[in-house]
């Protein structure tokens, strides 16, 4: 049974930074692509960043240059470093496991990120 557990969310002022973590279990972590999504009420969940098994990354235009996704296969963990945060980054952030670039299959429960102006 796959489990994805996010942590690191919280409240921060605009311009600040947060690092999200997602610990995976129940699967061969290194064999899966990983992604971070975010969702605000009444809007579609959007892909923020993804990373393939080989380490290739992809970002939404809205976060390019500010967010960095990385993975540590030894720790079965994927990270999302978020810098220069803006109020519009406020959302629930979800970790996902899947394949390619990027199709999700399994989801975490999400962690709230709130950026105040």
Helices and strands as residue ranges (DSSP letters): E 3-7, E 10-13, E 18-25, G 29-31, E 33-39, E 46-51, E 57-59, E 67-72, E 77-82, G 87-89, E 91-99, E 103-107, E 111-116
